């Protein structure tokens, strides 16, 4: 992707790809977890949500709101390492999802 590309459009494309990949892996959920699961103070709500739930219901949702309301994008992101850790030792391969998250990390960090 070129430097002169539209970063918001590129992030929006990544969000769509993340959703598609979660659906492909059978990890996209139709119902959100209970409200109290979102009250965690831990990074990634690791004590109350599975990583894919955090990705779907917190990260993707917040990023959509940021884009739809024309707010500035976050200036840093480090989600891909968490995804790598999550999928290590699991039967499903999250490689494509990790690659999408690496791309979104790169776009948000301005690399």
N, C-alpha and C positions, 0 to 999 in steps of 0.2 A: 504494500500500500504506500502511496506517496505521501510525503510530508504535507503537500498542499491539499490533500483530501479533507473532507468534512469530518472532523473527529466525532461530532455528535452523531452523524449518520453511521459512522463506523462502529461506534459503541452500540447504537440501536441495532445494527446488524448482528453484532456479537450477542446481544441479549436474546434476539430471536434464535440464533444458533444454539445458545445455551438451553433455551426452552426446548428446542427440537431434540437436542441431545439427551436431556433429562427424560423426555417422552420416549425416545428410542430405548433408553436403558430401563424403562418401566418405573422411573422414580418420580415422575410428575404426579402430583396429588390433586384431586379435584376438590377436596375439603381442607381448609387450613387447620393446623393443630389448635388445641384449646388456647384461649387468650393468655392464660398464665404461662404458657411456654415461651411467650414473647417477652416476659418480664425479666429474663436472665440478665445478669450483669457480666457474664463471662463472654470472652471473644467468641464470635460465631454462635452464640447461645449453646455452646458445646455441652452444657449440662442439661438442656431441656429439649433441644432439637437435633435431629440427624443433620449432617452437613447438607444433604440435598434439600432438606426442608428449609434450612437457613437460606440457601442459595435461591430457592423459588420464592419463599414468602417474605424474605427480608431484602436480600440484595437486589434481585430482579425487580421486585415491586418498587423499592426506593429509587432505583436507577430510572425506571419508567416515569415516576413522578418528577424526578429532576429534569429529564428530557422534555416531558410534556409541558412543564411549567417554565421551560427555558432558564432554569437555574444553572449556575456554573457546575461543571463536572468536578468530582473530587480530584485532587491533584496527586493522589497516591493510591495504589492498590496492591495487595499482595495475597490474592486469593488462590492462585494456582498451587503454591506449596501445600496449602491446606487440602486442596482437592487430591493432590498426589498422595498425601498421607491417608486420606479417607479411603481411597480405592486400593491402597496397598493391601494385598492379602484377601481381596474380595473376588468372588467369581466373575462379576461383570467388569469389563475393562472400561475405565473412564478416560482412556487416552484422548479421544476426540474432545471430550468435555474439558480436560486439562488444557489442551491446546487452545480452545476458545478462551479459557480463563487467562492463559498466558497472554493472549492477544489483548484482552480487555485490561489486564494489568499494564501491559506495554502502552496502550493508548492513554490510559488515565495517568500514568506516570510521565507521559510526554517523551518516552524514549524513541 
